[in-house]
């Protein structure tokens, strides 16, 4: 009986084979190559999604600002900002808001910038996000005056 158990254990141990260092390195290299191909595609998708969200937010704010203007006869001032779309400013008549539920930051966690009168839109307002770099200019800003 002891001989039978020893023989079974030997066969089981002998049937297993450990991975060699070369096999492990090969697997790691394959995983690194896959990561190098896949990760940039996902990060680019994230950048595209953030850009699209900022454009959508700006469009929604524009609609709400226009509704504010129709109701009150004027645009919110730069000092009142986008908060005038949520809470009625003290000196305004005809406000029928709230025009939006809340004022949110852009996808990069910076506040949207609202200016009235506009610097770019002389007869209207400027509304924009600083983009991923968090600074005005630099070619990554998303605004309401550039062609889309």
Steps between C-alpha positions, in 0.01 A plus 500: 500500500777741586667422169178577311455841669862592436467403135181712458662804663807460280290483187301810602814697582675378193202594280523868603738725324598848617527799269851593400631852527501531122131402478408754768700773324330416170156536659598833656628628165176400327296677770715813468452506122123462540492780757702726271245447223178512704563772762547791254172412331315526831667826603414654163137394550499667841631825350233486230228436760617791716507731198148393397369551855641853516344586162165360615515691829578826320211442260262430790617812685453707183140381474437586866665843463283572196188402698613731782540781245156441350335507846691793650592707196873481571786255537646423843791730581851363539468554876174304515651230282341164435357494854231741372359200314443312828416779745322822408722807530354759736454776243333307217132485403336231291732220616321166451781264592678305604615451144744223596523274806854599598819654368765233457872509432638392166628141457845613623348639822540869408205740507355610168579864421211734416551859385238757411550706301709260302853569383469256208122534453466879495118494495459208736688304761812287514473157658794263507705236676876533542533138387736238637787740575284723723627823338352736248649457154731221397270361233305263724228739620140412415282803435175631353654715225723260306355290218413154626 
